[in-house]
Amino acid sequence: MRLGGQVFIQNTDPQSWAAAIRQEGYRAAVCPVQSNENDTTIQEYRAAAEHHGLLIAEVGAWSNPISPDHEVRCKALEYCKAQLDLAERIGARVCVNIAGSRGAQWDGPHPDNFSDDTFSLIVDTVREIIDAVKPKSAYYALETMPWVLPDSADTYLALVKAIDREQFAVHLDPVNMIASPRIYYRNAEMITDFFTKLRPYIKSAHAKDIRLGGNLTVHLEEVLPGTGALDYKVFLSELSRLDPDTPLIIEHLPDEVQYRKAAAFIRETAASLQIEL
């Protein structure tokens, strides 16, 4: 697999960006530009990544294409299509978004998020995005979430079958599926089950960690990889059985010191398993 993370640099021209990523020992990166960038610049970033042996792992399309607000939904749909097109042009493996939410908060909980109607809306929305762009190499994927579909291996598999598009893929964020103490303590089983059911469709993953607090009712906190309960030995072992170019992207950390700590933990764990990153 290819480990990736963020760099904190002032000079973000294509060559400086790619060199900084490689200097941190990463072999994968998040796309550094948006779809409104000119094509020349997009191609320069693609060439710089290729020159430095980097895989552009993902283009984010973070928005709410299932919003109940018509204007918000339409803007989000167009943004997702543009970002998927960017992924195709820049050579990224996936364009990733969450499914969205039926509430006002684009990534928040809502009582309708798990309804059959919302399931159907997610299916129609993803089909529309993929069918409009018709990507040949890039995939569109949904990040797993605790309070909207897909929130488990079974709901993700149901979406894969219902969407029925070759360029729809699975993006795995196991931390986002840990929504109860039971799953928290049995997350190794959850991870193994996810790979068993979805292995052929997994194209990318995120690296985070999670810690359960002791105050009522239930408090689950995202933390630095290696300081929580996520079973990284199982996670990395399962990832290592996929395509060797599968990216694992560290995210949500405040500075390069924290990214380096996370990367060191993941590399040490991988080395103990004789897994190359």
Backbone hydrogen bonds, N-H to C=O, Kabsch-Sander energy under -0.5 kcal/mol:
donor,donor_aa,acceptor,acceptor_aa,energy
2,R,246,T,-2.4
3,L,1,M,-0.5
3,L,277,L,-1.3
4,G,248,L,-2.5
5,G,28,A,-0.7
9,I,7,V,-0.7
12,T,10,Q,-0.9
17,W,13,D,-2.9
18,A,14,P,-2.4
19,A,15,Q,-2.4
20,A,16,S,-2.2
21,I,17,W,-2.0
22,R,18,A,-2.2
23,Q,19,A,-2.2
24,E,20,A,-1.2
25,G,22,R,-1.8
26,Y,21,I,-1.7
27,R,3,L,-2.4
28,A,3,L,-1.2
29,A,55,L,-2.1
31,C,58,E,-2.9
37,E,34,Q,-1.8
42,I,38,N,-2.0
43,Q,39,D,-2.4
44,E,40,T,-1.8
45,Y,41,T,-2.3
46,R,42,I,-2.1
47,A,43,Q,-2.5
48,A,44,E,-2.4
49,A,45,Y,-2.4
50,E,46,R,-2.3
51,H,47,A,-2.6
52,H,48,A,-1.8
53,G,50,E,-1.2
54,L,49,A,-3.4
55,L,27,R,-1.8
56,I,54,L,-0.5
57,A,29,A,-2.7
57,A,55,L,-1.0
58,E,29,A,-0.7
59,V,94,V,-2.1
61,A,96,V,-2.6
67,S,64,N,-1.5
70,H,68,P,-0.7
73,R,69,D,-2.8
74,C,70,H,-2.6
75,K,71,E,-2.2
76,A,72,V,-2.3
77,L,73,R,-2.5
78,E,74,C,-2.1
79,Y,75,K,-2.2
80,C,76,A,-2.8
81,K,77,L,-2.2
82,A,78,E,-2.3
83,Q,79,Y,-2.7
84,L,80,C,-2.3
85,D,81,K,-2.2
86,L,82,A,-2.1
87,A,83,Q,-2.3
88,E,84,L,-1.9
89,R,85,D,-2.3
90,I,86,L,-2.8
91,G,87,A,-0.8
92,A,87,A,-2.1
93,R,56,I,-1.9
94,V,57,A,-1.7
95,C,139,Y,-3.2
96,V,59,V,-2.3
96,V,94,V,-0.5
97,N,141,A,-1.9
106,W,104,A,-0.6
108,G,105,Q,-1.9
113,N,110,H,-1.9
115,S,112,D,-1.6
119,F,115,S,-2.1
120,S,116,D,-2.3
121,L,117,D,-2.2
122,I,118,T,-2.7
123,V,119,F,-2.2
124,D,120,S,-2.6
125,T,121,L,-2.5
126,V,122,I,-2.6
127,R,123,V,-2.2
128,E,124,D,-2.3
129,I,125,T,-2.1
130,I,126,V,-2.5
131,D,127,R,-3.1
132,A,128,E,-1.7
133,V,129,I,-1.4
134,K,130,I,-3.1
139,Y,93,R,-1.9
140,Y,167,Q,-2.8
141,A,95,C,-2.6
142,L,169,A,-0.7
143,E,97,N,-2.4
144,T,171,H,-0.8
145,M,148,V,-0.6
145,M,150,P,-2.0
149,L,113,N,-0.7
156,Y,152,S,-2.0
157,L,153,A,-2.6
158,A,154,D,-2.1
159,L,155,T,-1.8
160,V,156,Y,-2.6
161,K,157,L,-2.2
162,A,158,A,-2.2
163,I,159,L,-3.2
164,D,160,V,-1.9
168,F,165,R,-1.8
169,A,140,Y,-2.6
169,A,167,Q,-0.5
170,V,201,Y,-3.0
171,H,142,L,-1.0
172,L,204,S,-2.4
173,D,171,H,-0.6
176,N,173,D,-0.9
177,M,174,P,-1.6
178,I,175,V,-1.5
179,A,177,M,-1.2
184,Y,180,S,-2.5
185,Y,181,P,-2.5
186,R,182,R,-1.0
187,N,184,Y,-1.0
189,E,186,R,-0.6
190,M,186,R,-1.8
191,I,187,N,-2.7
192,T,188,A,-2.4
193,D,189,E,-2.5
194,F,190,M,-2.1
195,F,191,I,-2.3
196,T,192,T,-2.4
197,K,193,D,-1.9
198,L,194,F,-2.1
199,R,195,F,-1.9
201,Y,198,L,-2.1
202,I,198,L,-0.9
202,I,199,R,-0.9
203,K,170,V,-2.6
204,S,170,V,-1.0
205,A,247,P,-1.5
206,H,172,L,-2.1
207,A,249,I,-2.7
208,K,206,H,-0.6
209,D,223,V,-0.8
211,R,221,E,-2.4
213,G,219,H,-3.2
221,E,211,R,-2.9
223,V,209,D,-1.9
227,T,224,L,-2.4
229,A,210,I,-2.7
232,Y,230,L,-1.6
235,F,231,D,-2.4
236,L,232,Y,-2.9
237,S,233,K,-1.9
238,E,234,V,-2.5
239,L,235,F,-2.3
240,S,236,L,-2.3
241,R,238,E,-1.2
242,L,239,L,-2.0
246,T,243,D,-2.4
248,L,2,R,-2.9
249,I,205,A,-2.5
250,I,4,G,-3.0
250,I,248,L,-0.6
251,E,207,A,-1.4
259,Y,255,D,-1.9
260,R,256,E,-2.6
261,K,257,V,-2.0
262,A,258,Q,-2.5
263,A,259,Y,-2.9
264,A,260,R,-2.5
265,F,261,K,-2.2
266,I,262,A,-2.5
267,R,263,A,-2.9
268,E,264,A,-2.6
269,T,265,F,-2.5
270,A,266,I,-2.5
271,A,267,R,-2.7
272,S,268,E,-1.9
273,L,269,T,-0.8
273,L,270,A,-0.9
274,Q,271,A,-1.2
275,I,270,A,-2.8
